């Protein structure tokens, strides 16, 4: 008799965004003429930039001729893309990486969910709260998170990010093996200073911990004093794995490409105390379970680093950040407390009168036909907040703010 992995039974009934989709579809079914504007799920709306489109067309043409056809590529990614990543994303910030420390993937979500395979199932873990659900759910699936009770997992250390601490998580007063950090943060849109990030690196060095650092939104940082990579902090190469994505940076949510950095200096211990580098183990894992990102997607990613690609991609980022400014300003004028949205494409909005997150979601959907994301879906400390994204069309963002104004003034 085949037995199910019963850790899956511990998961909450549905993934957060599946719940949202179900509720929105139910609303549309009963209100077929309603014009719903979604500011909830972080999908992009602007088309791929011309440099990327041109590169993809050329890559498709390559696949049509025997001399330039590409079959299986390197599981780690083509060297020409990994070299472009090192040259453009890290060297300008004084970070020196070897291309063999770069692993091209099909988007950051896959690797952030799979990275836990590198370490033992009984490692302890800590997450900022609220947090991107994939970090916790993927650990629930392999039995690392423990059991769920009163909104918390028993083997997870939650580090609340609230108004009271200005959304700066307090470092645990005990050691943990694994730490998940995401900056700029999803969902709060807040960033971490160089000084605060240095504290985390020092903690990891002192406690022999590993930091899983999700930098998927670093391209949206405006403040020159905010680090774009954890490797800007001395010593981080010994304790951190970093994740990057082109999904929001260049509109690749449908193209699927990103990369993970696993430094050769990063090690973990065996039960008998031997130290082993994790880089070759991740390569072995990828070689076994992943056949590499498509040639066409990687040529598209390479085009982002051309002069034209850089300029065009930045124009799109500026478009979304202008949306964020418009939304932040409008909501603030309406009396909402709004956080984020200045160095990230997410706005973290406090619900009026401490209205529960899901209740406010329903009120906003039925009252203004606008979709948000309930903050409690990101963790216990997200209760009383909702997340809005700035990835919508400009006209829809402006229209959404006007609808909220009218709804609030009824």
Secondary structure, 3 states (H helix, E strand, C coil): CCCCCHHHHHCCCCCHHHHHHHHHHHHHHHCCCCCCEECCCCCCCCCCCHHHHHHHHHHHHHCCCCCCCCCCCCCCCCHHHHHHHHHHHHHHHCCCCCHHHEEEECCHHHHHHHHHHHCCCCCCEEEEECCCHHHHHHHHHCCCCCCEECCEECCEEEEECCCCCCCCCCCCCCCCCEEEEECCCCCCCCCCEHHHHHHHHHHHHHHCCEEEEECCCHHHCCCCCECCCHHHCCCHHHCEEEEEECCCCCCCCCCCCEEEEECCCCEEECCCCCEEECHHHHHHHHHHHCCCCCHHHHHHHHHCCCHHHHHHHHHHHHHHHHHHHHHHHHHHHCCCCEEECCCCCEEEEECHHHCCHHHHHHHHHHHHCEECEEHHHHCHHHCCEEEEECCCCHHHHHHHHHHHHHHHCC
